[in-house]
Amino acid sequence: MSILKFKSRLDHFDYLVRHKMTGSPKQCAKRLRLSKSSFYRFLEDLLLMNIPIAYNPEMKTYEYQEDGKLIFGFEFDNKLKTKDLSKIKGGFCLRKNIWMSPKMWDRAPRILALV
């Protein structure tokens, strides 16, 4: 299975779980366009990734055992380095949470007219 197809399936499954719409394993497999055996392999992959998922037979849906959602991708480290902090220049608020830097002040009347 391609990585894009897996990501699409993962997003769809996450949506179904968070909205309690998965249904039974057979129904969920059908919603994800998988065979029942492929669906169980998909679930096994999720469990190997330490995703806290379990089937609730009373509600007839899969549920996360902890609050959260699936995220697939790369997370950047947003910590600013000390040298980067010295490059940040402040601005000021004109109105309605519109912040402008001093370089944009000459365009302020045009920008405020749009608001």
C-alpha positions, 0 to 999 in steps of 0.5 A, a space after each residue: 500500500 502506498 504511503 499516501 493511501 495509508 495516510 488517507 485511510 488513517 485520516 478517514 479512520 481517525 474521523 470515524 473514531 472521533 465521531 463514533 461512526 466506525 460501526 462493527 469491524 465488518 462495517 468499518 472495513 467496508 467504510 475504509 474500503 478494506 477486506 475484513 482481514 486487511 482491516 484487522 492488519 490495519 488495526 494491528 499496525 495502529 496497535 504497533 504504533 502504540 495508538 490506544 484504540 479498542 472496540 466498544 461492543 456496547 456502542 458498536 464503535 471503535 474508541 480511543 482509550 485516551 483523549 487525542 487524535 491521529 497525526 501523520 507527518 513531521 513536526 518541526 522543533 519550533 524552539 527559537 535560538 537566542 540569536 534568532 530572538 535578537 532578530 525579532 522586531 516588534 509591531 503595534 496594534 492599530 485596531 481589531 487585532 491588526 498588528 503592523 510592523 513599522 515598515 508597514 506604517 506607510 500602507 496603514 491607511 489602505 490596509 485599515 480601509 479594507 477592514 
